[in-house]
Amino acid sequence: MNVVEATVLGIVQGLTEFLPISSSGHMLFVPEFLGWKDPGAAFSAVIQIGTMAAVVLYFRRDLARIAAAWTRSLWTPALRHHQDARTGWYIGLGTVPIAVCGLAFKDFIEGPSRNLWLNASALVGMGLLLMAADRAGARKREVGDLNLRDGLVIGAFQALALIPGSSRSGSTMTGALFLGYTREASARYSFLLSVPAVVLSGVFELRHAFGGGLPVVPTAVATAVSFAVGYACIAWLLRYLARHSVMVFVYYRLALGGIIMALLAAGVLSAT
């Protein structure tokens, strides 16, 4: 991998990590379409640290407040009813499903799941599910209405993101929309919930970078680019969802999934 390829993949990662269109799916499709070598699951996981740094910077005040309230609640039971402390618990508990599934299915995720037929199917299937959630949800609840059940349900939806093409943000937003949260609240909580899951995933995969499995300079470039693009994408998406539905993303997912299937069937692309 050279620096030009790394820059392009960093842009792709930054654009698609937070939009509900699947960063992992695009990180499979774009290199294959351009005739480049598959960068691998480890590369994708490591450069996600850049987009997660963007989340931490953008939501630094919210995260600091939640972390402080949660920490104090450990030895002050009365604070455990405070919304920020409860949100901290929900984020922690909501991370458990994806962490457990990620470890249990690690070999499948890093190997057989990196298949463009599966990717395309997930793009279409989860796109239809996101459309159903957007239409069925009441869209009246805000992040402050979170409870334990919601935290666990949304966390379970987040685990679907382990399938390339599903989209972590798309999966969590789908779960939140089904539970009646507004589009903006669904996206905001999706971003907060992503922090521990993706940071842990990226740190876990850093063993490949330091063990010689990843090119250090291109990986660093891609991570930096994904940070800058991701930060801009967060700000844009929250403003967009305050006034619009998610249907533009649904249409994009359906179109891209169909195009990938057609190219695979025609032999233009290779599934693996």
Backbone as CSV, one residue per row, in Angstrom:
resi,resn,N_x,N_y,N_z,CA_x,CA_y,CA_z,C_x,C_y,C_z
1,MET,0.849,-1.200,0.000,0.000,0.000,0.000,0.881,1.245,0.000
2,ASN,0.561,2.205,-0.874,1.305,3.461,-0.876,0.478,4.562,-0.202
3,VAL,1.075,5.761,-0.113,0.435,6.864,0.604,-0.831,7.345,-0.110
4,VAL,-0.843,7.299,-1.447,-2.040,7.721,-2.194,-3.210,6.799,-1.862
5,GLU,-2.968,5.497,-1.904,-4.021,4.537,-1.558,-4.482,4.753,-0.122
6,ALA,-3.525,4.977,0.772,-3.861,5.188,2.181,-4.724,6.432,2.357
7,THR,-4.419,7.488,1.611,-5.199,8.731,1.704,-6.637,8.507,1.237
8,VAL,-6.780,7.815,0.117,-8.121,7.522,-0.408,-8.912,6.695,0.606
9,LEU,-8.277,5.671,1.166,-8.970,4.813,2.126,-9.277,5.573,3.421
10,GLY,-8.431,6.516,3.786,-8.716,7.345,4.956,-9.943,8.216,4.737
11,ILE,-10.069,8.755,3.512,-11.255,9.552,3.169,-12.504,8.673,3.202
12,VAL,-12.400,7.479,2.624,-13.531,6.548,2.617,-13.946,6.212,4.044
13,GLN,-12.963,5.915,4.894,-13.264,5.580,6.285,-13.930,6.742,7.004
14,GLY,-13.389,7.946,6.834,-13.956,9.114,7.502,-15.370,9.431,7.056
15,LEU,-15.658,9.238,5.768,-16.988,9.525,5.246,-18.012,8.480,5.656
16,THR,-17.598,7.228,5.721,-18.571,6.142,5.884,-18.696,5.599,7.304
17,GLU,-17.785,5.978,8.201,-17.859,5.477,9.574,-19.118,5.959,10.272
18,PHE,-19.487,7.198,10.053,-20.607,7.784,10.792,-21.902,7.840,9.994
19,LEU,-21.809,7.864,8.680,-23.021,7.751,7.872,-23.480,6.299,7.926
20,PRO,-24.788,6.051,7.947,-25.279,4.664,8.075,-25.200,3.888,6.763
21,ILE,-23.977,3.834,6.191,-23.810,3.171,4.894,-22.688,2.136,4.914
22,SER,-22.084,1.900,6.068,-21.093,0.839,6.287,-19.681,1.193,5.846
23,SER,-18.842,1.492,6.813,-17.429,1.738,6.512,-16.724,0.444,6.129
24,SER,-17.036,-0.653,6.846,-16.368,-1.926,6.543,-16.723,-2.409,5.141
25,GLY,-17.977,-2.199,4.724,-18.384,-2.584,3.382,-17.635,-1.796,2.317
26,HIS,-17.496,-0.497,2.530,-16.779,0.336,1.565,-15.282,0.020,1.555
27,MET,-14.742,-0.333,2.717,-13.322,-0.672,2.774,-13.030,-1.995,2.067
28,LEU,-14.064,-2.789,1.841,-13.921,-3.995,1.019,-14.127,-3.676,-0.460
29,PHE,-15.170,-2.904,-0.753,-15.567,-2.672,-2.136,-14.615,-1.738,-2.880
30,VAL,-14.248,-0.624,-2.258,-13.437,0.380,-2.950,-12.091,-0.176,-3.420
31,PRO,-11.314,-0.850,-2.561,-10.045,-1.410,-3.067,-10.252,-2.430,-4.187
32,GLU,-11.268,-3.274,-4.060,-11.530,-4.270,-5.097,-11.913,-3.592,-6.403
33,PHE,-12.753,-2.552,-6.338,-13.196,-1.837,-7.540,-12.026,-1.126,-8.224
34,LEU,-11.089,-0.605,-7.410,-9.946,0.130,-7.956,-8.773,-0.790,-8.302
35,GLY,-8.930,-2.080,-8.047,-7.870,-3.021,-8.372,-6.742,-3.055,-7.367
36,TRP,-7.016,-2.594,-6.137,-5.996,-2.602,-5.099,-6.134,-3.856,-4.243
37,LYS,-5.098,-4.163,-3.506,-5.119,-5.284,-2.587,-6.014,-4.969,-1.399
38,ASP,-6.749,-5.963,-0.923,-7.586,-5.800,0.269,-6.697,-5.377,1.439
39,PRO,-6.958,-4.207,2.052,-6.106,-3.749,3.155,-6.212,-4.620,4.394
40,GLY,-7.286,-5.390,4.505,-7.440,-6.304,5.633,-8.225,-5.712,6.791
41,ALA,-8.771,-6.600,7.613,-9.581,-6.172,8.755,-8.753,-5.400,9.771
42,ALA,-7.476,-5.774,9.936,-6.630,-5.104,10.916,-6.405,-3.642,10.531
43,PHE,-6.134,-3.380,9.250,-5.943,-2.005,8.781,-7.211,-1.183,9.022
44,SER,-8.359,-1.746,8.677,-9.628,-1.043,8.857,-9.883,-0.720,10.324
45,ALA,-9.571,-1.683,11.202,-9.802,-1.476,12.630,-8.879,-0.406,13.194
46,VAL,-7.618,-0.417,12.770,-6.659,0.550,13.306,-7.000,1.967,12.868
47,ILE,-7.333,2.181,11.592,-7.609,3.551,11.152,-8.938,4.058,11.700
48,GLN,-9.761,3.156,12.236,-10.981,3.601,12.922,-10.644,4.426,14.157
49,ILE,-9.426,4.268,14.681,-9.019,5.077,15.821,-9.047,6.558,15.445
50,GLY,-8.760,6.860,14.178,-8.840,8.241,13.728,-10.249,8.790,13.809
51,THR,-11.216,8.014,13.340,-12.595,8.488,13.399,-13.113,8.525,14.835
52,MET,-12.606,7.618,15.661,-13.024,7.662,17.058,-12.427,8.862,17.785
53,ALA,-11.217,9.255,17.386,-10.637,10.476,17.942,-11.508,11.676,17.578
54,ALA,-12.089,11.639,16.383,-12.994,12.711,15.961,-14.232,12.748,16.857
55,VAL,-14.772,11.573,17.188,-15.930,11.514,18.086,-15.578,12.069,19.460
56,VAL,-14.437,11.645,19.983,-14.019,12.089,21.319,-13.848,13.606,21.339
57,LEU,-13.250,14.160,20.292,-13.062,15.612,20.238,-14.394,16.335,20.101
58,TYR,-15.262,15.839,19.229,-16.533,16.517,18.989,-17.436,16.472,20.222
59,PHE,-17.461,15.319,20.888,-18.335,15.146,22.052,-17.549,15.193,23.367
60,ARG,-16.423,15.892,23.384,-15.542,15.874,24.550,-16.245,16.334,25.830
61,ARG,-17.093,17.338,25.728,-17.780,17.821,26.930,-18.798,16.798,27.425
62,ASP,-19.551,16.202,26.499,-20.520,15.178,26.890,-19.822,13.974,27.500
63,LEU,-18.744,13.523,26.861,-18.027,12.345,27.344,-17.376,12.607,28.697
64,ALA,-16.812,13.797,28.872,-16.183,14.135,30.150,-17.231,14.177,31.260
65,ARG,-18.377,14.750,30.970,-19.448,14.838,31.966,-19.976,13.456,32.326
66,ILE,-20.174,12.608,31.303,-20.672,11.253,31.534,-19.650,10.436,32.324
67,ALA,-18.374,10.537,31.933,-17.327,9.775,32.624,-17.202,10.203,34.080
68,ALA,-17.272,11.504,34.335,-17.153,12.002,35.711,-18.330,11.535,36.562
69,ALA,-19.550,11.633,36.018,-20.735,11.216,36.771,-20.719,9.716,37.031
70,TRP,-20.330,8.936,36.014,-20.272,7.479,36.188,-19.244,7.093,37.237
71,THR,-18.069,7.733,37.203,-17.010,7.421,38.168,-17.465,7.735,39.587
72,ARG,-18.063,8.897,39.782,-18.543,9.264,41.128,-19.637,8.332,41.605
73,SER,-20.435,7.815,40.670,-21.541,6.943,41.062,-21.058,5.590,41.595
74,LEU,-19.809,5.233,41.334,-19.282,3.951,41.809,-19.247,3.895,43.326
75,TRP,-18.968,5.038,43.965,-18.927,5.047,45.440,-19.989,5.958,46.071
76,THR,-20.832,6.550,45.229,-21.929,7.372,45.733,-23.231,6.856,45.132
77,PRO,-23.893,5.905,45.781,-25.098,5.287,45.219,-26.177,6.285,44.806
78,ALA,-26.288,7.407,45.517,-27.342,8.368,45.199,-27.184,8.950,43.799
79,LEU,-25.943,8.965,43.300,-25.694,9.538,41.981,-26.036,8.579,40.846
80,ARG,-26.311,7.332,41.174,-26.567,6.345,40.127,-27.879,6.599,39.394
81,HIS,-28.710,7.469,39.944,-29.964,7.810,39.267,-29.797,9.027,38.363
82,HIS,-28.633,9.661,38.423,-28.374,10.820,37.578,-28.274,10.366,36.124
83,GLN,-28.822,11.160,35.206,-28.866,10.756,33.800,-27.483,10.485,33.222
84,ASP,-26.510,11.328,33.521,-25.168,11.116,32.970,-24.548,9.829,33.485
85,ALA,-24.737,9.548,34.768,-24.196,8.308,35.338,-24.871,7.102,34.704
86,ARG,-26.190,7.172,34.522,-26.907,6.056,33.911,-26.479,5.862,32.456
87,THR,-26.259,6.974,31.741,-25.802,6.864,30.356,-24.449,6.172,30.291
88,GLY,-23.574,6.475,31.251,-22.285,5.800,31.315,-22.432,4.298,31.480
89,TRP,-23.352,3.887,32.368,-23.609,2.454,32.547,-24.181,1.838,31.280
90,TYR,-25.092,2.546,30.629,-25.713,1.997,29.420,-24.690,1.839,28.290
91,ILE,-23.770,2.802,28.170,-22.728,2.698,27.154,-21.835,1.489,27.438
92,GLY,-21.473,1.311,28.725,-20.645,0.164,29.093,-21.343,-1.161,28.835
93,LEU,-22.583,-1.276,29.277,-23.329,-2.520,29.079,-23.641,-2.743,27.598
94,GLY,-23.888,-1.655,26.874,-24.193,-1.774,25.453,-22.999,-2.203,24.622
95,THR,-21.806,-2.084,25.190,-20.591,-2.507,24.493,-20.341,-4.003,24.641
96,VAL,-20.938,-4.613,25.654,-20.691,-6.035,25.939,-21.048,-6.940,24.755
97,PRO,-22.235,-6.801,24.125,-22.578,-7.715,23.025,-21.568,-7.719,21.887
98,ILE,-21.121,-6.534,21.441,-20.189,-6.497,20.316,-18.814,-6.996,20.724
99,ALA,-18.436,-6.762,21.991,-17.141,-7.254,22.469,-17.134,-8.779,22.532
100,VAL,-18.194,-9.358,23.081,-18.288,-10.815,23.200,-18.342,-11.463,21.816
101,CYS,-19.205,-10.932,20.949,-19.335,-11.496,19.601,-18.054,-11.300,18.795
102,GLY,-17.398,-10.163,18.987,-16.173,-9.903,18.260,-15.075,-10.891,18.606
103,LEU,-14.966,-11.225,19.884,-13.969,-12.208,20.302,-14.381,-13.621,19.892
104,ALA,-15.667,-13.927,20.023,-16.142,-15.277,19.714,-16.027,-15.599,18.225
105,PHE,-16.255,-14.604,17.384,-16.249,-14.838,15.940,-15.076,-14.139,15.249
106,LYS,-13.995,-13.929,15.981,-12.842,-13.196,15.462,-12.326,-13.783,14.149
107,ASP,-12.137,-15.089,14.094,-11.586,-15.717,12.885,-12.515,-15.552,11.688
108,PHE,-13.819,-15.666,11.922,-14.785,-15.488,10.831,-14.799,-14.045,10.353
109,ILE,-14.729,-13.100,11.288,-14.785,-11.677,10.943,-13.578,-11.272,10.116
110,GLU,-12.399,-11.777,10.480,-11.172,-11.396,9.790,-10.928,-12.229,8.535
111,GLY,-11.749,-13.264,8.323,-11.539,-14.132,7.167,-12.746,-14.256,6.273
112,PRO,-13.555,-15.333,6.445,-14.676,-15.612,5.530,-15.697,-14.494,5.391
113,SER,-15.877,-13.665,6.435,-16.897,-12.617,6.337,-16.507,-11.510,5.362
114,ARG,-15.231,-11.440,5.010,-14.776,-10.407,4.079,-15.057,-10.863,2.643
115,ASN,-16.330,-10.998,2.355,-16.815,-11.502,1.084,-17.805,-10.496,0.519
116,LEU,-17.629,-10.107,-0.731,-18.470,-9.055,-1.287,-19.928,-9.464,-1.473
117,TRP,-20.210,-10.764,-1.636,-21.609,-11.191,-1.688,-22.286,-10.926,-0.345
118,LEU,-21.590,-11.260,0.748,-22.126,-10.992,2.081,-22.242,-9.496,2.306
119,ASN,-21.239,-8.762,1.875,-21.241,-7.310,2.003,-22.459,-6.702,1.304
120,ALA,-22.675,-7.079,0.046,-23.789,-6.535,-0.725,-25.134,-6.909,-0.106
121,SER,-25.241,-8.151,0.359,-26.493,-8.601,0.985,-26.790,-7.813,2.255
122,ALA,-25.728,-7.543,3.040,-25.911,-6.778,4.270,-26.276,-5.326,3.965
123,LEU,-25.671,-4.764,2.927,-26.024,-3.394,2.528,-27.516,-3.287,2.229
124,VAL,-28.036,-4.247,1.483,-29.446,-4.225,1.110,-30.340,-4.564,2.303
125,GLY,-30.014,-5.655,2.984,-30.861,-6.112,4.086,-30.955,-5.106,5.219
126,MET,-29.810,-4.590,5.661,-29.833,-3.609,6.748,-30.386,-2.272,6.279
127,GLY,-30.262,-1.985,4.988,-30.875,-0.773,4.467,-32.393,-0.830,4.570
128,LEU,-32.958,-1.976,4.221,-34.409,-2.158,4.339,-34.857,-2.108,5.794
129,LEU,-34.027,-2.673,6.690,-34.364,-2.647,8.116,-34.324,-1.221,8.655
130,LEU,-33.341,-0.440,8.202,-33.261,0.968,8.617,-34.479,1.735,8.127
131,MET,-34.929,1.469,6.915,-36.126,2.120,6.387,-37.351,1.755,7.225
132,ALA,-37.470,0.478,7.585,-38.597,0.038,8.400,-38.584,0.727,9.760
133,ALA,-37.399,0.856,10.358,-37.291,1.495,11.674,-37.654,2.970,11.589
134,ASP,-37.213,3.623,10.522,-37.490,5.048,10.373,-38.986,5.299,10.204
135,ARG,-39.666,4.374,9.525,-41.100,4.554,9.293,-41.948,4.110,10.479
136,ALA,-41.474,3.095,11.209,-42.268,2.548,12.309,-42.071,3.292,13.619
137,GLY,-40.884,3.891,13.791,-40.571,4.532,15.067,-41.395,5.781,15.323
138,ALA,-41.651,6.048,16.607,-42.435,7.226,16.980,-41.628,8.516,16.844
139,ARG,-40.309,8.423,16.941,-39.393,9.560,16.820,-39.747,10.690,17.786
140,LYS,-39.994,10.334,19.052,-40.340,11.325,20.075,-39.356,11.343,21.241
141,ARG,-38.569,10.299,21.403,-37.710,10.180,22.575,-36.331,10.777,22.302
142,GLU,-35.700,11.290,23.379,-34.377,11.895,23.283,-33.377,11.062,24.085
143,VAL,-32.088,11.411,23.986,-31.052,10.647,24.682,-31.326,10.583,26.180
144,GLY,-31.909,11.632,26.731,-32.222,11.660,28.159,-33.268,10.648,28.584
145,ASP,-33.971,10.039,27.621,-34.995,9.044,27.933,-34.439,7.623,27.975
146,LEU,-33.140,7.457,27.781,-32.534,6.121,27.782,-32.784,5.385,29.085
147,ASN,-33.046,4.085,28.980,-33.154,3.238,30.158,-32.344,1.966,29.909
148,LEU,-32.317,1.082,30.909,-31.480,-0.109,30.808,-31.874,-0.994,29.639
149,ARG,-33.176,-1.204,29.446,-33.626,-2.047,28.340,-33.160,-1.491,27.002
150,ASP,-33.327,-0.174,26.821,-32.927,0.453,25.564,-31.426,0.314,25.339
151,GLY,-30.646,0.505,26.406,-29.205,0.393,26.279,-28.775,-0.987,25.816
152,LEU,-29.433,-2.011,26.355,-29.092,-3.385,25.972,-29.564,-3.710,24.553
153,VAL,-30.752,-3.240,24.194,-31.278,-3.501,22.848,-30.412,-2.827,21.796
154,ILE,-30.084,-1.560,22.009,-29.255,-0.846,21.040,-27.864,-1.469,20.975
155,GLY,-27.360,-1.924,22.130,-26.070,-2.600,22.144,-26.100,-3.894,21.343
156,ALA,-27.214,-4.624,21.416,-27.357,-5.851,20.631,-27.386,-5.537,19.140
157,PHE,-28.064,-4.460,18.762,-28.069,-4.050,17.359,-26.665,-3.678,16.900
158,GLN,-25.879,-3.066,17.786,-24.519,-2.675,17.415,-23.676,-3.892,17.031
159,ALA,-23.943,-5.029,17.656,-23.177,-6.242,17.350,-23.357,-6.678,15.898
160,LEU,-24.473,-6.282,15.267,-24.680,-6.629,13.852,-23.630,-5.991,12.957
161,ALA,-22.971,-4.941,13.462,-21.970,-4.241,12.665,-20.741,-5.088,12.397
162,LEU,-20.604,-6.215,13.087,-19.479,-7.106,12.835,-19.569,-7.746,11.449
163,ILE,-20.763,-7.722,10.851,-20.949,-8.222,9.490,-20.630,-7.090,8.524
164,PRO,-19.597,-7.224,7.688,-19.280,-6.157,6.732,-20.488,-5.806,5.862
165,GLY,-20.759,-4.519,5.766,-21.906,-4.069,4.988,-23.080,-3.667,5.857
166,SER,-23.052,-4.067,7.136,-24.183,-3.750,8.022,-24.167,-2.294,8.453
167,SER,-23.004,-1.779,8.827,-22.817,-0.422,9.321,-23.075,-0.354,10.817
168,ARG,-22.047,0.040,11.575,-22.218,0.167,13.018,-23.197,1.280,13.355
169,SER,-23.009,2.452,12.733,-23.930,3.549,13.003,-25.329,3.214,12.505
170,GLY,-25.417,2.553,11.338,-26.720,2.176,10.809,-27.437,1.183,11.700
171,SER,-26.691,0.222,12.244,-27.302,-0.789,13.109,-27.816,-0.177,14.401
172,THR,-26.990,0.656,15.043,-27.417,1.255,16.311,-28.542,2.257,16.103
173,MET,-28.477,3.020,15.003,-29.569,3.948,14.718,-30.866,3.202,14.446
174,THR,-30.759,2.054,13.783,-31.949,1.244,13.523,-32.594,0.807,14.835
175,GLY,-31.778,0.310,15.755,-32.304,-0.107,17.055,-32.949,1.045,17.798
176,ALA,-32.301,2.208,17.788,-32.836,3.364,18.504,-34.126,3.874,17.861
177,LEU,-34.182,3.877,16.538,-35.394,4.332,15.860,-36.568,3.402,16.149
178,PHE,-36.330,2.090,16.166,-37.393,1.147,16.511,-37.924,1.410,17.917
179,LEU,-37.055,1.901,18.806,-37.447,2.167,20.195,-38.103,3.536,20.363
180,GLY,-38.252,4.274,19.256,-38.984,5.531,19.318,-38.145,6.779,19.484
181,TYR,-36.817,6.679,19.336,-35.965,7.853,19.486,-35.975,8.687,18.197
182,THR,-35.720,9.982,18.353,-35.645,10.847,17.181,-34.410,10.466,16.361
183,ARG,-34.390,10.892,15.122,-33.251,10.577,14.258,-31.962,11.181,14.806
184,GLU,-32.039,12.442,15.248,-30.833,13.090,15.763,-30.361,12.422,17.053
185,ALA,-31.300,12.076,17.943,-30.933,11.404,19.183,-30.347,10.026,18.897
186,SER,-30.893,9.333,17.909,-30.375,8.018,17.531,-28.929,8.121,17.065
187,ALA,-28.650,9.132,16.240,-27.279,9.317,15.757,-26.351,9.736,16.880
188,ARG,-26.802,10.637,17.736,-25.955,11.126,18.828,-25.573,9.990,19.774
189,TYR,-26.544,9.158,20.157,-26.217,8.053,21.049,-25.358,7.018,20.327
190,SER,-25.582,6.840,19.030,-24.764,5.922,18.250,-23.300,6.332,18.313
191,PHE,-23.033,7.640,18.209,-21.661,8.121,18.272,-21.055,7.866,19.652
192,LEU,-21.816,8.162,20.704,-21.311,7.951,22.062,-21.039,6.475,22.327
193,LEU,-21.944,5.619,21.878,-21.809,4.181,22.095,-20.625,3.612,21.323
194,SER,-20.251,4.253,20.227,-19.176,3.725,19.380,-17.806,3.832,20.026
195,VAL,-17.632,4.775,20.938,-16.295,5.067,21.456,-15.599,3.849,22.065
196,PRO,-16.162,3.203,23.093,-15.432,2.065,23.669,-15.280,0.894,22.713
197,ALA,-16.298,0.603,21.921,-16.241,-0.562,21.027,-15.152,-0.423,19.975
198,VAL,-15.110,0.710,19.310,-14.166,0.862,18.210,-12.752,1.139,18.715
199,VAL,-12.622,1.868,19.815,-11.288,2.083,20.378,-10.685,0.760,20.827
200,LEU,-11.477,-0.064,21.504,-10.969,-1.370,21.941,-10.592,-2.236,20.741
201,SER,-11.411,-2.184,19.686,-11.116,-2.950,18.481,-9.816,-2.477,17.841
202,GLY,-9.646,-1.165,17.742,-8.438,-0.630,17.137,-7.197,-0.942,17.945
203,VAL,-7.284,-0.798,19.264,-6.143,-1.105,20.127,-5.783,-2.580,20.024
204,PHE,-6.799,-3.441,19.972,-6.565,-4.880,19.853,-5.815,-5.206,18.562
205,GLU,-6.168,-4.519,17.477,-5.548,-4.798,16.190,-4.193,-4.116,16.016
206,LEU,-3.804,-3.224,16.941,-2.503,-2.573,16.840,-1.355,-3.570,16.915
207,ARG,-1.624,-4.767,17.435,-0.565,-5.772,17.501,-0.039,-6.100,16.115
208,HIS,-0.899,-5.977,15.087,-0.465,-6.246,13.723,0.448,-5.129,13.214
209,ALA,0.149,-3.903,13.623,0.964,-2.780,13.164,2.378,-2.876,13.724
210,PHE,2.477,-3.152,15.014,3.786,-3.204,15.640,4.482,-4.534,15.397
211,GLY,3.736,-5.529,14.968,4.339,-6.822,14.694,4.781,-6.965,13.251
212,GLY,4.660,-5.894,12.483,5.115,-5.938,11.098,4.026,-6.304,10.109
213,GLY,2.800,-6.475,10.590,1.737,-6.889,9.690,1.132,-5.742,8.896
214,LEU,1.319,-4.488,9.352,0.753,-3.333,8.671,1.851,-2.335,8.318
215,PRO,1.724,-1.666,7.161,2.695,-0.618,6.808,2.467,0.601,7.699
216,VAL,3.451,0.993,8.460,3.269,1.998,9.501,2.909,3.365,8.925
217,VAL,3.681,3.870,7.941,3.443,5.219,7.422,2.087,5.334,6.725
218,PRO,1.739,4.446,5.778,0.408,4.543,5.160,-0.724,4.412,6.174
219,THR,-0.556,3.543,7.170,-1.591,3.382,8.184,-1.762,4.666,8.983
220,ALA,-0.646,5.320,9.320,-0.709,6.577,10.062,-1.369,7.667,9.227
221,VAL,-1.050,7.722,7.934,-1.652,8.716,7.039,-3.161,8.497,6.944
222,ALA,-3.565,7.254,6.731,-4.992,6.942,6.618,-5.734,7.290,7.904
223,THR,-5.102,7.044,9.053,-5.729,7.347,10.342,-5.927,8.849,10.508
224,ALA,-4.907,9.642,10.141,-5.009,11.097,10.258,-6.080,11.661,9.329
225,VAL,-6.132,11.158,8.106,-7.132,11.625,7.142,-8.539,11.254,7.615
226,SER,-8.692,10.038,8.136,-10.017,9.612,8.600,-10.489,10.469,9.768
227,PHE,-9.561,10.933,10.588,-9.907,11.823,11.703,-10.496,13.137,11.191
228,ALA,-9.805,13.787,10.261,-10.248,15.085,9.759,-11.586,14.978,9.036
229,VAL,-11.698,13.988,8.162,-12.937,13.817,7.400,-14.075,13.389,8.328
230,GLY,-13.778,12.516,9.276,-14.800,12.040,10.201,-15.378,13.156,11.054
231,TYR,-14.541,14.071,11.515,-15.012,15.181,12.352,-16.021,16.032,11.589
232,ALA,-15.684,16.351,10.333,-16.602,17.143,9.512,-17.897,16.389,9.258
233,CYS,-17.795,15.075,9.104,-18.967,14.256,8.803,-19.937,14.215,9.985
234,ILE,-19.415,14.154,11.210,-20.271,14.142,12.400,-21.128,15.402,12.452
235,ALA,-20.457,16.541,12.302,-21.174,17.821,12.378,-22.256,17.902,11.305
236,TRP,-21.921,17.456,10.102,-22.901,17.530,9.006,-24.089,16.605,9.262
237,LEU,-23.823,15.370,9.710,-24.903,14.398,9.860,-25.901,14.827,10.932
238,LEU,-25.423,15.358,12.052,-26.343,15.787,13.106,-27.241,16.917,12.619
239,ARG,-26.676,17.837,11.846,-27.507,18.925,11.285,-28.495,18.368,10.268
240,TYR,-28.048,17.434,9.458,-28.910,16.866,8.408,-30.100,16.131,9.019
241,LEU,-29.844,15.276,10.026,-30.914,14.460,10.599,-31.905,15.270,11.422
242,ALA,-31.526,16.483,11.797,-32.469,17.339,12.516,-33.610,17.788,11.614
243,ARG,-33.396,17.702,10.288,-34.409,18.198,9.346,-34.827,17.187,8.279
244,HIS,-34.110,16.069,8.161,-34.374,15.125,7.083,-34.462,13.693,7.607
245,SER,-35.010,12.825,6.770,-35.103,11.409,7.122,-33.809,10.700,6.708
246,VAL,-33.761,9.395,6.956,-32.578,8.600,6.608,-32.717,7.976,5.216
247,MET,-33.762,8.328,4.488,-34.045,7.628,3.238,-32.957,7.795,2.185
248,VAL,-32.240,8.909,2.170,-31.167,9.068,1.194,-30.097,7.999,1.404
249,PHE,-29.875,7.622,2.662,-28.888,6.583,2.960,-29.424,5.197,2.597
250,VAL,-30.724,5.012,2.796,-31.352,3.748,2.412,-31.235,3.546,0.905
251,TYR,-31.581,4.583,0.137,-31.501,4.476,-1.323,-30.072,4.204,-1.773
252,TYR,-29.123,4.862,-1.134,-27.717,4.651,-1.488,-27.304,3.208,-1.215
253,ARG,-27.707,2.676,-0.051,-27.360,1.303,0.303,-27.948,0.310,-0.707
254,LEU,-29.223,0.509,-1.058,-29.873,-0.394,-1.999,-29.200,-0.329,-3.369
255,ALA,-28.870,0.880,-3.811,-28.234,1.038,-5.114,-26.843,0.419,-5.123
256,LEU,-26.045,0.701,-4.097,-24.686,0.169,-4.052,-24.702,-1.346,-3.927
257,GLY,-25.580,-1.864,-3.078,-25.680,-3.316,-2.942,-26.046,-3.976,-4.254
258,GLY,-26.990,-3.381,-4.975,-27.390,-3.931,-6.273,-26.266,-3.863,-7.291
259,ILE,-25.517,-2.754,-7.300,-24.398,-2.606,-8.236,-23.318,-3.654,-7.955
260,ILE,-22.998,-3.844,-6.674,-21.974,-4.831,-6.317,-22.408,-6.227,-6.742
261,MET,-23.674,-6.568,-6.503,-24.173,-7.892,-6.910,-24.098,-8.065,-8.419
262,ALA,-24.449,-7.017,-9.156,-24.403,-7.096,-10.626,-22.976,-7.275,-11.117
263,LEU,-22.032,-6.552,-10.532,-20.626,-6.663,-10.926,-20.046,-8.024,-10.554
264,LEU,-20.477,-8.565,-9.421,-20.036,-9.903,-9.023,-20.580,-10.946,-9.989
265,ALA,-21.864,-10.832,-10.317,-22.503,-11.794,-11.228,-21.873,-11.736,-12.617
266,ALA,-21.427,-10.549,-13.032,-20.821,-10.375,-14.352,-19.347,-10.767,-14.367
267,GLY,-18.814,-11.054,-13.195,-17.407,-11.440,-13.120,-16.443,-10.273,-13.130
268,VAL,-16.960,-9.045,-13.025,-16.103,-7.861,-12.996,-15.364,-7.765,-11.667
269,LEU,-16.052,-8.130,-10.600,-15.453,-8.136,-9.267,-15.318,-9.567,-8.771
270,SER,-14.328,-9.764,-7.908,-14.144,-11.042,-7.253,-14.722,-10.976,-5.853
271,ALA,-15.443,-11.989,-5.429,-16.122,-11.963,-4.134,-15.138,-11.889,-2.976
272,THR,-13.971,-12.511,-3.108,-13.010,-12.538,-2.019,-11.646,-12.033,-2.481
